[in-house]
Amino acid sequence: MGRPRQVLDEEILEAARACFIEHGSSVSTETIAARLGVSGPALLKRFGSKRELLKAAFAVGSPPPWLPMVEEGPDDRDISVQLRELALTIDAFFRKMVPAFSVLREAGLTPEEIRGDSEDSPAARAQDSMTAWFKRAQERGLLREGDPSLMAGLFMAGVQYRYFLAHITQQRVPTEEEDPFVERLLNMLWRGMAPPGQASPAG
């Protein structure tokens, strides 16, 4: 008898994501395991239950991967360049998450599961971190004065909203190459965020 195939956690999570999106939250662990060439019990031994596997596959309860970029910035580059970088990174994250929305809703995750081990939800932490980013930018004179939480909220809502709309309407979101939405959004927001005398963003 050959040795059981060894698979990395990330391989399991990638296969699980694909199966959950393709078949829904009710997909069997055997279906996921078959895609990896391992047994269903082997998956459950690694993650405990199918529900825990689903949560791990979609990083439920975990901070978004772009959060460190926000917590460390802004840096010394042109602020409009950094706003564009942030917007495109967050946009890519939500583009990837759109197919997961239906799965997570179908699974009926509780607020406690979505919040994870933290006292605050990942969404609340992201908003607080983004607010702090805008406040630091204002303190350095990189953005005009104003309520940093409002700036952060407008920025985040502008980037996110079309993905939640796409989830509800089941419509495809065009890529930035097909429709430069993020660029147009930033041009509009910049008019209200730019320091006095700086009319247009760089680049």
C-alpha positions as CSV (number, residue, x, y, z in Angstrom):
1,M,0.0,0.0,0.0
2,G,1.4,3.4,-1.0
3,R,1.8,6.2,1.5
4,P,-1.1,8.6,1.9
5,R,-0.7,11.8,-0.2
6,Q,0.6,14.7,1.9
7,V,-1.2,18.0,1.2
8,L,-0.5,21.4,2.5
9,D,-3.2,23.4,4.3
10,E,-3.3,26.0,1.5
11,E,-3.9,23.2,-1.0
12,I,-6.8,22.0,1.1
13,L,-8.2,25.5,1.5
14,E,-7.9,26.3,-2.2
15,A,-9.8,23.0,-3.1
16,A,-12.4,23.7,-0.5
17,R,-13.0,27.2,-1.7
18,A,-13.5,25.9,-5.2
19,C,-15.9,23.1,-4.1
20,F,-17.9,25.4,-1.8
21,I,-18.3,28.0,-4.6
22,E,-19.2,25.3,-7.2
23,H,-21.6,23.2,-5.0
24,G,-22.6,25.4,-2.1
25,S,-22.1,25.0,1.6
26,S,-23.8,21.6,1.6
27,V,-21.0,20.0,-0.5
28,S,-19.7,16.9,1.2
29,T,-16.2,16.5,2.6
30,E,-15.8,13.5,0.4
31,T,-16.2,15.7,-2.7
32,I,-13.5,18.1,-1.4
33,A,-11.3,15.2,-0.4
34,A,-11.6,13.6,-3.8
35,R,-10.3,16.7,-5.5
36,L,-7.2,16.4,-3.4
37,G,-6.8,12.7,-3.6
38,V,-7.2,12.2,0.1
39,S,-9.9,10.8,2.4
40,G,-12.8,12.8,4.0
41,P,-11.7,11.8,7.5
42,A,-8.3,13.1,6.8
43,L,-9.8,16.6,6.1
44,L,-11.9,16.5,9.3
45,K,-8.8,15.4,11.3
46,R,-7.0,18.5,10.0
47,F,-9.8,21.0,10.5
48,G,-12.2,19.4,13.0
49,S,-15.4,19.8,11.0
50,K,-16.7,20.8,7.6
51,R,-18.0,24.1,9.1
52,E,-14.5,24.9,10.4
53,L,-13.1,24.0,7.0
54,L,-15.5,26.4,5.4
55,K,-14.6,29.2,7.8
56,A,-10.9,28.6,7.2
57,A,-11.4,28.5,3.4
58,F,-12.9,31.9,3.3
59,A,-10.9,33.3,6.3
60,V,-14.1,34.0,8.3
61,G,-13.2,35.9,11.4
62,S,-9.8,36.9,10.2
63,P,-8.6,40.4,9.3
64,P,-8.5,41.2,5.6
65,P,-5.1,40.5,4.0
66,W,-4.7,44.2,3.1
67,L,-4.9,45.4,6.7
68,P,-1.1,45.5,7.3
69,M,-0.8,47.9,4.3
70,V,-3.2,50.3,6.0
71,E,-1.8,49.9,9.5
72,E,1.7,50.7,8.3
73,G,0.9,53.7,6.1
74,P,0.9,56.2,4.7
75,D,4.6,56.3,3.7
76,D,6.6,59.0,1.9
77,R,5.3,58.5,-1.6
78,D,2.7,60.8,-3.2
79,I,-0.5,60.3,-1.2
80,S,-2.7,60.0,-4.3
81,V,-0.5,57.1,-5.5
82,Q,-1.0,55.4,-2.2
83,L,-4.7,56.0,-2.3
84,R,-4.8,54.3,-5.7
85,E,-2.7,51.4,-4.5
86,L,-5.0,50.9,-1.5
87,A,-8.1,51.1,-3.6
88,L,-6.9,48.6,-6.2
89,T,-5.8,46.2,-3.5
90,I,-9.1,46.3,-1.7
91,D,-11.0,46.2,-4.9
92,A,-9.1,42.9,-5.9
93,F,-10.0,41.5,-2.4
94,F,-13.7,42.1,-2.8
95,R,-13.7,40.8,-6.4
96,K,-12.3,37.5,-5.1
97,M,-14.9,37.5,-2.3
98,V,-18.0,38.0,-4.4
99,P,-18.5,34.2,-5.1
100,A,-18.1,33.5,-1.4
101,F,-21.0,35.8,-0.3
102,S,-23.7,33.3,-1.3
103,V,-21.9,30.4,0.3
104,L,-21.4,32.2,3.6
105,R,-25.1,33.3,3.6
106,E,-26.2,29.8,2.8
107,A,-24.1,28.4,5.7
108,G,-25.9,30.7,8.1
109,L,-22.7,31.9,10.0
110,T,-23.4,33.6,13.3
111,P,-22.2,37.0,14.2
112,E,-19.8,35.4,16.7
113,E,-18.3,33.2,14.0
114,I,-17.9,36.2,11.7
115,R,-16.2,38.2,14.5
116,G,-13.8,35.4,15.3
117,D,-11.5,35.5,18.3
118,S,-11.3,39.3,18.4
119,E,-13.6,41.5,20.5
120,D,-14.2,43.6,17.3
121,S,-15.3,42.3,14.0
122,P,-12.8,42.3,11.2
123,A,-14.9,44.9,9.4
124,A,-14.8,47.2,12.5
125,R,-11.1,46.8,12.8
126,A,-10.7,47.5,9.1
127,Q,-12.8,50.7,9.4
128,D,-10.8,51.8,12.5
129,S,-7.5,51.2,10.8
130,M,-8.6,53.0,7.7
131,T,-9.7,56.0,9.8
132,A,-6.3,56.1,11.5
133,W,-4.6,56.0,8.1
134,F,-6.6,59.1,6.9
135,K,-5.9,60.8,10.3
136,R,-2.2,60.3,9.9
137,A,-2.3,61.6,6.4
138,Q,-4.1,64.7,7.6
139,E,-1.7,65.3,10.4
140,R,1.2,65.3,7.9
141,G,-0.7,67.8,5.7
142,L,-1.2,65.2,2.9
143,L,-5.0,65.5,2.9
144,R,-7.3,68.4,3.7
145,E,-8.8,68.7,7.2
146,G,-12.0,67.0,8.0
147,D,-13.6,64.0,9.7
148,P,-11.1,61.1,9.0
149,S,-13.8,58.5,9.8
150,L,-16.0,60.1,7.2
151,M,-13.2,60.1,4.6
152,A,-12.5,56.4,5.4
153,G,-16.1,55.5,5.2
154,L,-16.6,57.1,1.8
155,F,-13.4,55.5,0.5
156,M,-14.3,52.0,1.7
157,A,-18.0,52.3,0.6
158,G,-17.0,53.6,-2.8
159,V,-14.7,50.6,-3.4
160,Q,-17.0,47.9,-2.0
161,Y,-20.5,48.8,-2.9
162,R,-20.5,47.5,-6.5
163,Y,-19.5,44.0,-5.3
164,F,-22.4,43.8,-2.8
165,L,-24.6,45.1,-5.6
166,A,-23.2,42.4,-7.9
167,H,-24.0,39.8,-5.3
168,I,-27.6,40.9,-5.1
169,T,-28.2,41.3,-8.8
170,Q,-26.1,38.4,-9.9
171,Q,-24.3,40.6,-12.4
172,R,-20.6,40.6,-13.3
173,V,-18.4,43.4,-12.2
174,P,-16.2,44.7,-15.1
175,T,-12.5,44.6,-14.6
176,E,-10.6,47.9,-14.2
177,E,-9.2,47.4,-17.7
178,E,-12.7,47.1,-19.1
179,D,-14.1,50.0,-17.1
180,P,-11.7,52.2,-15.0
181,F,-14.2,52.5,-12.1
182,V,-11.5,52.8,-9.4
183,E,-9.7,55.5,-11.3
184,R,-12.9,57.5,-11.7
185,L,-13.9,57.0,-8.1
186,L,-10.5,58.3,-6.9
187,N,-10.7,61.3,-9.2
188,M,-14.1,62.2,-7.6
189,L,-13.0,61.6,-4.0
190,W,-9.8,63.5,-4.5
191,R,-11.7,66.7,-5.1
192,G,-12.9,66.5,-1.5
193,M,-9.8,65.2,0.1
194,A,-6.9,67.0,-1.7
195,P,-5.0,69.7,0.3
196,P,-6.0,73.2,-0.7
197,G,-4.3,74.2,-4.0
198,Q,-3.8,70.6,-5.2
199,A,-6.5,70.1,-7.8
200,S,-5.6,66.8,-9.4
201,P,-4.0,63.6,-8.3
202,A,-0.5,62.5,-9.5
203,G,0.0,60.0,-12.3
